[in-house]
Amino acid sequence: MSEHGVRTTELPPVSFSNESVSLAPEQETVQLTIAQQFRLHQDWTRMVGEPVMVEDVKGMIYAFGSELAVLRLFHRHMSINPSKKYRAGYSENKDSWYFSLDRSQQ
């Protein structure tokens, strides 16, 4: 993990809900760059008023933080673009609240 709270290593698939993202075999997932992750971390931290940890895992962007921070992110994104797929909940594996944004949906 970098000094800015951004995870830079590839993580194994995680399952936070019974929904999963299926990509066609010919469709590749492009990882966010470290600079993009850092910017997203800064933007979301500023947006919710407290630190969140940002991870990019196979087409999904996750933010981990307090319950209030996650709900603020969820509400903010749903009010901007309700047609995209967002999720918020509690991860038993990470022992933390999470917000996820599906980058594969256009």
C-alpha positions in Angstrom: 0.0 0.0 0.0 1.4 3.4 -0.9 1.7 6.3 1.6 -1.5 7.8 0.1 -3.8 4.9 1.2 -4.1 3.4 -2.4 -3.6 -0.3 -2.8 -1.5 -1.0 -5.9 -1.4 -4.8 -6.0 -3.9 -7.0 -7.9 -6.3 -8.7 -5.4 -8.1 -12.0 -5.9 -11.8 -11.7 -6.8 -13.9 -10.8 -3.8 -17.6 -11.5 -3.3 -19.6 -8.9 -1.5 -23.0 -9.9 -2.8 -24.7 -12.5 -4.9 -24.2 -10.4 -8.0 -21.1 -10.8 -10.1 -19.7 -9.0 -13.1 -19.3 -11.3 -16.1 -17.0 -10.0 -18.8 -16.9 -11.5 -22.3 -13.7 -13.5 -22.9 -12.5 -11.0 -25.5 -13.3 -8.0 -23.2 -10.3 -7.1 -21.0 -10.5 -5.1 -17.8 -8.2 -2.1 -17.7 -6.8 -1.3 -14.3 -6.8 2.2 -13.0 -3.4 3.8 -13.0 -1.8 4.7 -9.6 -2.4 8.4 -10.4 -6.1 7.7 -11.2 -6.5 5.7 -7.9 -4.8 8.5 -6.0 -7.1 11.2 -7.6 -10.2 9.1 -6.9 -9.0 8.5 -3.3 -8.6 12.3 -2.8 -11.9 13.2 -4.5 -13.9 10.6 -2.5 -12.2 11.5 0.8 -13.0 15.2 0.2 -16.6 14.3 -0.9 -17.4 12.3 2.3 -15.2 14.3 4.7 -13.2 11.4 6.1 -10.6 9.0 4.7 -11.6 6.1 2.5 -9.4 3.4 1.0 -9.8 2.8 -2.8 -9.1 -0.5 -4.6 -9.6 -1.4 -8.2 -10.5 -5.1 -8.6 -11.3 -6.5 -12.1 -13.6 -3.7 -13.4 -15.0 -2.8 -10.0 -13.8 0.2 -7.9 -14.2 -0.3 -4.2 -14.1 2.3 -1.4 -13.7 1.0 2.1 -14.5 3.2 5.1 -17.0 4.0 7.8 -20.7 3.3 7.3 -21.5 7.0 7.0 -18.7 7.5 4.4 -20.0 4.6 2.3 -23.6 5.7 2.4 -22.6 9.3 1.5 -20.7 7.9 -1.6 -23.7 5.7 -2.5 -26.2 8.5 -2.2 -24.1 11.0 -4.1 -23.5 8.6 -7.0 -27.1 7.4 -7.2 -28.3 11.1 -7.4 -25.8 11.8 -10.2 -26.4 8.7 -12.4 -29.0 6.2 -11.1 -28.6 4.0 -14.2 -25.2 2.7 -13.2 -24.7 -0.2 -10.9 -23.6 0.8 -7.4 -23.5 -1.3 -4.2 -22.9 -0.5 -0.6 -22.8 -2.9 2.3 -20.6 -4.5 5.0 -17.8 -6.9 4.1 -17.2 -9.6 6.7 -13.9 -10.5 5.0 -12.5 -6.9 5.3 -14.4 -6.2 8.5 -15.3 -2.8 6.9 -18.1 -1.0 5.0 -17.7 -0.8 1.2 -19.0 1.1 -1.7 -18.6 -0.4 -5.2 -18.9 1.1 -8.6 -19.0 -1.1 -11.7 -16.7 0.4 -14.4 -17.7 -2.2 -17.0 -21.2 -0.6 -17.4 -21.3 2.2 -19.9 
